[in-house]
Amino acid sequence: MHSFFFLFWVLFLLHAAAADFAITTCPLRNNQGLKDFYLGRNLMPLPMYDTYFYKVFKVYTQLWKFQQENRQKLVDAGLKRWEIGEIASRIAQLYFGQYMRTSEASYLSESYVFYEAILTREYFKEGLFQDVNLANKQLRFLARFLMVCLVLNQREMVHQLVNQLKILVDECKRTFQETDFKEWKLVVQEIVRLLKADTAFMNIRPLRYSLVLDPHPDSLSHVLPSVPLRNLRLRDAILSSYHHNEVKFSELTLDTFRMLQCLEWEPSGSFYQSSGARIIQNGSSGSSRMNYSQDIADPTLPPNPRKAVLYRPSVTHFIAVLATICEELPPDGVLLIYLSASGTGTFIDTTGNSARNLQLHATYSDATSASPFGPHCDVLDPSQKSQGDCLQHQSGCLQFGTRGSGGLNCIYPSDFVPFTRRPLFLIIDSDNSAAFKASLMLCIFDIMSFTFIYHMQSNKYFPLPQLSNYAIVGAEKGEPVAMLLSPSSSSPIAAADSSRHTSGRLFTIFLTAPLQAFCLLLGHSGSDIDMDLFNKAEKLLSSSLNAWGSALATSNTLNPVWAQTLSDPFLRRLLLRFLFCQAVLTLYAPTFNKKEFHPMCMPPLPVSVLPTTTNSQMVVMQIASIFNAVNNFIFSEEVVLPEDKHDDTDAMSS
């Protein structure tokens, strides 16, 4: 009777917690089937989620403790091993879900501990091929554990799990012939494709911020006191991408996966040096679990910025998440928004061939040159335009859905304007990134407190919003936006090897793994790279980035928008890697003098760090010389390698 009571109480708690767990984790915006739930998809921020989490977690904690204290009685009453594994799996998934919402590494480590214990103790093995439901539980467990290991960068365990998943799917297809395992076959194909793209070469060094390899935050150069400054910190990030047939696993695309890692601290130097090889043995009870947690959790590190990873969100859902995060952003916080998507746009010219073409009187500030060595965050020179000349205005959006739906699936630059009351740091990786550089620096006429634009052909006035739908710059509501914008055309590396497209977006790779991006641009892969040369180039790049950081911090012309973000190690590293990307693509021979292949930024950066300065050209030349690739770039005549560098290059090529 007592044993029956124990079993009944356990099952009651299990079903109650499962129901509550489903409420707090299943998607609310759509119903994508059981596989989404199995893989832990749609883990989006939900209102009052913390309340739900602690409520459900408390139930599962009581349940886990109860079955530990009464294990033998429950087994005698009929408790199965797979039921114990099911409880452990749900606890692990709770931990991982909380990590996805808070970015706290301790939750990720606890998730790994529970999943690893399930693997080593083989909770789902008994009767696996006699019960299709039990087989699905094992498949579900392997897929979820794979996701945890990917994010944790446990590549050895990832490959082990992939092999097990392949074998299990094949065995299940043979054993349960009446059951369709097509979706699980697709899961295997997804992870294999991702691992093929995200090679060991792309992970030679951790993408996370490592105190072993990156500058310590306390050692960063301070901005000059003369520059108006607020020391802002990256507190939150929204990461999202939408491309046709993009490389992904579950709802984590390759590009967002890399950005997610780039915005976190590497747990500790010892963990990195061990190459993630520390695997807990035999399910890790008590003491070994604590050792593992200590290995990957460094209490001296600041907390990771929170991140919302949105997979193909609807525009309304994206804006709702954006609004919620802005509402909760602390006073010293910056919100980073990373969007990777194809663009759509229309070009408004001055030929008069379209009724929509508007000829605008325009006024501009700042200046640029038509030379390829001019500033890359450029506006037009008013001295070169007569009063009657017209502005070519490009408008467009990012496509976050199927085409042909009008603006329903489009994210416009103006969608961010209401949220510029808080500091934003935008990273746009798109063929329509230039739309985000559009400015409202137009000659406008104020008539009866309304703002209008004059259409010369029809001799009529039109409300400014007809064109301002596509502008951020000049329309901010309080905080100027910092923007890093990708080239509008893909660099011509596809001609050498079209398969390189599967490595991810080149601009994103430059921001997350800059030296690997440099090698990919030149047509090199990990298999043909001499690691001694690569390490030498890595050290040179690291010192060059630090020098650029010092140049920015000591510049009298540094825009306050950039100055207030330089104190944050994550934002500083992204900005410096952007400078390297800009220098490389500007000087690269196939893209030289072709601005559509060059990244842009807003607001402009000081002239001292532009790609055409001697220092910037020298950085690219020295790194290129290590790989015997100087001829792939176009440098000014006065820029030459020092004699000792020539000697090193000759020695390496001999």
Order of alpha helices (4+ residues) and beta strands (2+ residues): alpha-alpha-alpha-alpha-alpha-alpha-alpha-alpha-alpha-beta-beta-beta-alpha-alpha-alpha-beta-alpha-beta-beta-beta-beta-beta-beta-beta-beta-alpha-beta-alpha-alpha-alpha-alpha-alpha-beta-alpha-alpha
